[in-house]
Amino acid sequence: MIEVIDATTEHIADLLGLLEENAMQGDWELVMTRRPGYFSPKDDFGEVYPALARDGDTLIGMCQLTVQKGWINGEEARMGYLSSLRVVPKYRNHLKVLQAGFSWLRQLPTPDHCYTSIAENNLLARRLLERGVEGLPLYRPLSSMSTLAISKSRGKNRGLWKVVPPEDYTDVIRFFAEESSSRQLAPALNLKAMQQTGITVLGSYQNGQLVACGMLWDQRSFKQVIVAGYSGRMKMLRPLYNAFAGMTRRPQMPEAGEVIPQSFLSFLACTDDTKLPDLIEEALLHCTTPIMTVGLPSGHICTNDVIKRTGASVYRTRIYGVDLTAAPQWDGRIVWPEIALL
């Protein structure tokens, strides 16, 4: 019989094992893990509710709900992010595992507006969830996000950014909230989280007024993306690609087993979105890791320009609204979650 239980600090080894033994498949086999411990005070952007699934004494899967504060339909509200779904290979075709997991999620203090992200090339999962299955919630396609990995060497000084001192963080919080009201799923910043994550806060000013903000966030001390391996084709192509990448200042493909050396340009906002390509290029000069990663809506007016300018490697995901306990409305605002929190 399948049982789903709350995961606590007593289950850290089980949680990490499921994350690390069930890589995301593709040409790049990626593991997203949380060393040294699953629960980190450095990731203080919501309440986490992880769960483990067992069949008797056998550990078969996990999932997590994170309840965040953010922007929905122009107002600040609670929103739920569904993540870390892992099922061991033997049980991946067992619909009862998913049904048990969603039954457990429904008994949590779940917000009306919930969402998740699925890799665009994960067609099997997308088809299953989009068609609607008894016992599973309805998945509503909302948008596509492009995650851009950019080489630090592409940085250009435009004279736009200044490092914001901690005493001015409240101005950034206020500015980001004002800009976020025009987006769906933008998170709400809070001073405590900004102070304890060790991020570098950037601000751009015009006539003494803040007109853009962004935060460089190296998460490797508590959350890592590891290249577990490559497909046979990519193994053969990797030496050639890395030679090409070195000549053209693009991100290189790491060795299997390496943590991707990236910082997120997170919580990015600007009063004039046409300035974003210049701001992103200059943020690279402040980045302390070889790669800077930024998430933009695939349909945004600047996304293709940024890709062209920077030679970014692009990873695309689909964002879904999940009718977990309600069937809420989503208005036509641009969908722009923060990928550093996904």
C-alpha positions as CSV (number, residue, x, y, z in Angstrom):
1,M,0.0,0.0,0.0
2,I,1.3,3.4,-1.0
3,E,1.7,5.8,2.0
4,V,2.7,9.5,1.8
5,I,4.3,11.1,4.9
6,D,5.6,14.5,6.0
7,A,9.4,14.7,5.5
8,T,11.3,16.2,8.4
9,T,14.9,16.7,9.4
10,E,14.9,13.0,10.3
11,H,14.5,12.2,6.6
12,I,17.3,14.3,5.1
13,A,19.2,11.3,3.8
14,D,16.1,9.9,2.1
15,L,15.3,13.3,0.4
16,L,18.9,13.8,-0.8
17,G,19.1,10.2,-2.0
18,L,15.9,10.6,-4.2
19,L,17.2,13.9,-5.6
20,E,20.6,12.5,-6.5
21,E,19.7,9.0,-7.7
22,N,17.0,10.3,-10.1
23,A,18.6,12.6,-12.5
24,M,16.6,14.6,-15.0
25,Q,17.1,12.8,-18.3
26,G,18.1,14.3,-21.6
27,D,21.3,15.1,-23.5
28,W,22.4,16.6,-20.2
29,E,21.5,14.4,-17.2
30,L,21.1,16.9,-14.4
31,V,20.8,16.4,-10.6
32,M,19.4,19.2,-8.5
33,T,20.3,18.7,-4.9
34,R,20.6,20.5,-1.6
35,R,23.9,19.8,0.2
36,P,24.9,19.8,3.0
37,G,21.3,19.5,4.3
38,Y,17.9,19.6,2.6
39,F,16.5,22.3,4.9
40,S,18.6,25.5,4.6
41,P,18.0,28.9,6.4
42,K,19.7,30.5,3.3
43,D,16.6,29.7,1.2
44,D,14.1,31.8,3.2
45,F,11.6,32.6,0.4
46,G,8.7,30.5,1.6
47,E,7.3,27.7,3.8
48,V,8.3,24.3,2.5
49,Y,6.3,21.1,2.8
50,P,8.3,18.1,1.5
51,A,6.8,14.6,1.4
52,L,8.0,11.1,1.0
53,A,6.1,8.2,-0.6
54,R,6.6,4.6,0.5
55,D,5.3,1.2,-0.6
56,G,5.6,-0.8,2.6
57,D,9.2,-0.3,3.6
58,T,10.3,0.7,0.1
59,L,11.0,4.4,-0.5
60,I,9.5,5.2,-3.9
61,G,9.3,9.0,-4.4
62,M,9.0,12.5,-3.1
63,C,7.5,15.9,-3.8
64,Q,7.3,19.4,-2.2
65,L,4.9,22.3,-1.9
66,T,6.5,25.7,-1.2
67,V,4.1,28.4,-0.1
68,Q,5.4,31.8,-1.2
69,K,4.2,35.4,-1.1
70,G,4.0,36.9,-4.5
71,W,1.9,38.7,-7.1
72,I,-1.3,37.3,-8.6
73,N,-3.6,39.3,-10.9
74,G,-2.0,42.6,-9.6
75,E,-2.3,41.9,-5.9
76,E,0.1,40.4,-3.4
77,A,-1.1,36.9,-2.4
78,R,-0.1,33.5,-1.2
79,M,0.9,31.2,-4.1
80,G,2.1,27.6,-4.1
81,Y,4.9,26.1,-6.1
82,L,4.9,22.3,-6.7
83,S,8.4,21.0,-7.1
84,S,11.0,18.2,-6.5
85,L,8.8,15.5,-7.9
86,R,10.9,12.3,-8.1
87,V,9.7,8.8,-8.5
88,V,12.0,5.8,-8.6
89,P,12.2,4.1,-12.1
90,K,10.2,0.9,-11.0
91,Y,7.2,3.1,-10.0
92,R,7.2,5.8,-12.7
93,N,4.3,4.3,-14.6
94,H,2.2,3.7,-11.5
95,L,-0.5,6.4,-11.6
96,K,-1.4,5.6,-8.0
97,V,1.9,7.1,-6.8
98,L,0.9,10.5,-8.3
99,Q,-2.6,10.2,-7.0
100,A,-1.4,9.5,-3.5
101,G,1.0,12.4,-3.7
102,F,-1.7,14.9,-4.8
103,S,-4.1,13.6,-2.2
104,W,-1.5,14.4,0.5
105,L,-0.9,17.9,-1.0
106,R,-4.6,18.7,-0.9
107,Q,-4.7,18.4,2.9
108,L,-2.0,21.1,3.3
109,P,-2.8,24.9,3.7
110,T,-2.6,25.2,0.0
111,P,-3.1,28.6,-1.7
112,D,-5.8,28.8,-4.4
113,H,-3.1,29.8,-7.0
114,C,-0.6,27.0,-7.5
115,Y,2.0,26.5,-10.2
116,T,4.8,24.3,-11.4
117,S,7.4,24.2,-14.1
118,I,8.1,21.3,-16.5
119,A,11.0,21.0,-19.0
120,E,9.7,21.8,-22.4
121,N,11.3,18.6,-23.8
122,N,9.6,16.4,-21.2
123,L,6.8,15.6,-23.6
124,L,5.7,12.4,-21.7
125,A,5.0,14.3,-18.5
126,R,3.4,17.2,-20.3
127,R,1.0,15.1,-22.3
128,L,0.0,13.1,-19.2
129,L,-0.8,16.2,-17.1
130,E,-2.3,18.3,-19.8
131,R,-4.9,15.7,-20.9
132,G,-6.4,15.4,-17.4
133,V,-6.4,12.2,-15.4
134,E,-8.8,11.1,-12.6
135,G,-7.2,11.8,-9.3
136,L,-4.8,14.4,-10.7
137,P,-5.4,18.2,-10.7
138,L,-5.9,20.1,-14.0
139,Y,-2.8,21.6,-15.4
140,R,-3.3,24.9,-17.2
141,P,-0.5,26.0,-19.6
142,L,0.4,29.6,-18.7
143,S,3.6,30.4,-20.5
144,S,7.1,29.4,-21.4
145,M,10.3,30.5,-19.6
146,S,13.8,30.7,-21.1
147,T,16.6,30.1,-18.7
148,L,19.8,31.7,-20.2
149,A,23.2,30.6,-19.1
150,I,25.7,33.3,-20.1
151,S,29.5,33.3,-19.9
152,K,30.9,36.0,-17.5
153,S,33.4,36.9,-20.2
154,R,30.5,38.5,-22.2
155,G,30.2,41.4,-19.7
156,K,30.2,45.0,-20.9
157,N,30.4,48.2,-18.9
158,R,27.4,50.4,-19.6
159,G,27.7,52.5,-16.5
160,L,24.3,51.4,-15.3
161,W,24.6,49.4,-12.1
162,K,25.7,50.3,-8.6
163,V,26.0,47.9,-5.6
164,V,23.2,48.7,-3.2
165,P,24.3,48.9,0.5
166,P,22.2,47.0,3.0
167,E,20.7,50.2,4.5
168,D,19.0,50.8,1.1
169,Y,17.5,47.3,0.7
170,T,14.0,48.6,1.7
171,D,14.0,50.9,-1.3
172,V,14.7,47.9,-3.5
173,I,11.9,45.9,-1.9
174,R,9.5,48.7,-2.5
175,F,10.6,49.2,-6.1
176,F,10.5,45.5,-7.0
177,A,7.0,45.3,-5.5
178,E,5.8,48.2,-7.7
179,E,7.2,46.5,-10.9
180,S,6.0,43.1,-9.9
181,S,2.4,44.0,-9.8
182,S,2.3,43.9,-13.6
183,R,3.6,40.2,-13.5
184,Q,2.1,36.9,-12.6
185,L,4.0,34.8,-10.1
186,A,6.7,37.4,-9.3
187,P,7.8,36.7,-5.7
188,A,7.7,39.2,-2.9
189,L,11.0,40.2,-1.5
190,N,11.6,40.4,2.2
191,L,14.5,42.0,4.2
192,K,15.3,39.0,6.3
193,A,15.9,36.8,3.2
194,M,18.0,39.4,1.5
195,Q,20.2,39.8,4.5
196,Q,20.9,36.2,5.1
197,T,21.4,34.8,1.6
198,G,24.6,36.8,1.0
199,I,23.4,38.1,-2.4
200,T,24.8,41.1,-4.2
201,V,22.1,43.7,-4.7
202,L,22.4,45.9,-7.8
203,G,20.5,49.1,-8.5
204,S,20.4,51.4,-11.4
205,Y,19.5,55.1,-10.8
206,Q,18.2,58.0,-12.8
207,N,18.1,61.4,-11.3
208,G,18.5,59.8,-7.9
209,Q,15.6,57.5,-8.4
210,L,15.8,53.7,-8.6
211,V,14.8,52.5,-12.2
212,A,16.1,49.0,-12.1
213,C,17.2,46.3,-9.7
214,G,18.7,42.8,-9.8
215,M,20.4,40.5,-7.4
216,L,23.3,38.2,-8.1
217,W,22.8,35.0,-6.0
218,D,25.4,32.2,-5.9
219,Q,23.4,29.3,-4.3
220,R,26.1,26.6,-4.3
221,S,26.5,26.7,-0.6
222,F,23.0,25.2,-0.1
223,K,21.6,24.2,-3.5
224,Q,23.5,22.7,-6.4
225,V,22.9,21.7,-10.0
226,I,25.2,18.8,-10.9
227,V,25.9,17.3,-14.4
228,A,25.4,13.6,-13.6
229,G,26.3,12.6,-17.2
230,Y,25.7,13.1,-20.9
231,S,24.0,11.2,-23.6
232,G,26.3,9.2,-25.9
233,R,26.0,11.9,-28.6
234,M,26.9,14.7,-26.2
235,K,29.9,12.8,-24.8
236,M,31.4,12.7,-28.3
237,L,30.5,16.3,-29.1
238,R,31.6,17.8,-25.8
239,P,35.4,18.3,-26.6
240,L,34.5,19.9,-29.9
241,Y,31.8,22.1,-28.3
242,N,34.1,23.2,-25.5
243,A,36.7,24.3,-28.0
244,F,34.1,26.3,-29.9
245,A,32.7,27.7,-26.7
246,G,36.2,28.9,-25.6
247,M,36.7,30.7,-28.9
248,T,33.2,32.3,-28.9
249,R,32.9,33.1,-25.2
250,R,30.1,30.8,-24.4
251,P,29.4,28.6,-21.4
252,Q,31.5,25.4,-21.4
253,M,30.0,21.9,-20.8
254,P,31.4,20.8,-17.3
255,E,32.9,17.4,-16.6
256,A,30.3,14.7,-15.5
257,G,30.0,15.0,-11.7
258,E,30.7,18.7,-11.5
259,V,28.5,21.4,-9.9
260,I,27.6,24.0,-12.5
261,P,29.5,27.1,-11.4
262,Q,26.6,29.6,-11.8
263,S,25.1,32.6,-10.1
264,F,21.5,33.7,-10.7
265,L,20.7,37.2,-11.8
266,S,17.5,37.2,-9.8
267,F,14.7,39.6,-8.9
268,L,15.4,41.5,-12.1
269,A,13.0,44.5,-12.8
270,C,13.2,47.7,-14.8
271,T,10.9,50.6,-15.5
272,D,11.8,50.3,-19.2
273,D,12.2,46.6,-20.3
274,T,14.0,47.6,-23.4
275,K,17.0,48.4,-21.2
276,L,17.2,44.8,-19.9
277,P,19.7,43.6,-22.5
278,D,22.2,46.3,-21.5
279,L,21.6,45.7,-17.8
280,I,22.1,41.9,-18.2
281,E,25.4,42.4,-20.1
282,E,26.7,44.8,-17.4
283,A,25.6,42.5,-14.5
284,L,28.1,39.9,-15.9
285,L,30.9,42.2,-14.7
286,H,29.7,41.9,-11.1
287,C,29.2,38.1,-11.3
288,T,31.8,36.1,-9.3
289,T,31.2,32.7,-11.1
290,P,32.0,31.7,-14.6
291,I,28.3,31.5,-15.6
292,M,25.5,33.9,-14.9
293,T,22.0,32.5,-15.2
294,V,18.9,34.6,-15.8
295,G,15.2,33.6,-16.5
296,L,13.1,35.6,-19.0
297,P,9.7,34.8,-20.4
298,S,10.3,33.2,-23.8
299,G,7.9,35.7,-25.5
300,H,9.4,38.8,-23.8
301,I,10.4,41.6,-26.2
302,C,14.1,41.3,-25.1
303,T,14.7,37.6,-24.8
304,N,15.8,36.9,-28.3
305,D,18.0,40.0,-28.3
306,V,19.7,38.9,-25.1
307,I,20.4,35.4,-26.5
308,K,21.8,36.9,-29.7
309,R,24.1,39.4,-27.9
310,T,25.4,37.0,-25.3
311,G,25.6,33.6,-27.0
312,A,23.6,32.2,-24.1
313,S,22.8,28.5,-23.7
314,V,19.0,28.2,-23.4
315,Y,16.9,25.8,-21.4
316,R,13.2,26.1,-21.8
317,T,10.4,25.2,-19.4
318,R,6.7,25.4,-19.4
319,I,4.9,27.1,-16.6
320,Y,1.5,25.6,-15.5
321,G,-1.2,26.7,-13.2
322,V,-2.2,23.7,-11.1
323,D,-5.9,23.5,-10.0
324,L,-4.9,21.7,-6.8
325,T,-7.8,22.7,-4.5
326,A,-9.4,25.5,-6.5
327,A,-9.9,26.6,-10.2
328,P,-8.7,30.2,-9.9
329,Q,-8.6,32.8,-12.7
330,W,-5.4,34.1,-14.2
331,D,-5.6,37.4,-16.0
332,G,-3.5,38.4,-19.0
333,R,-0.4,39.8,-17.2
334,I,3.0,38.5,-18.3
335,V,3.9,35.3,-16.4
336,W,7.3,35.8,-14.9
337,P,8.3,33.6,-11.9
338,E,11.8,33.8,-10.4
339,I,13.8,30.9,-11.7
340,A,16.2,31.1,-8.8
341,L,13.3,29.9,-6.6
342,L,12.2,27.0,-8.8
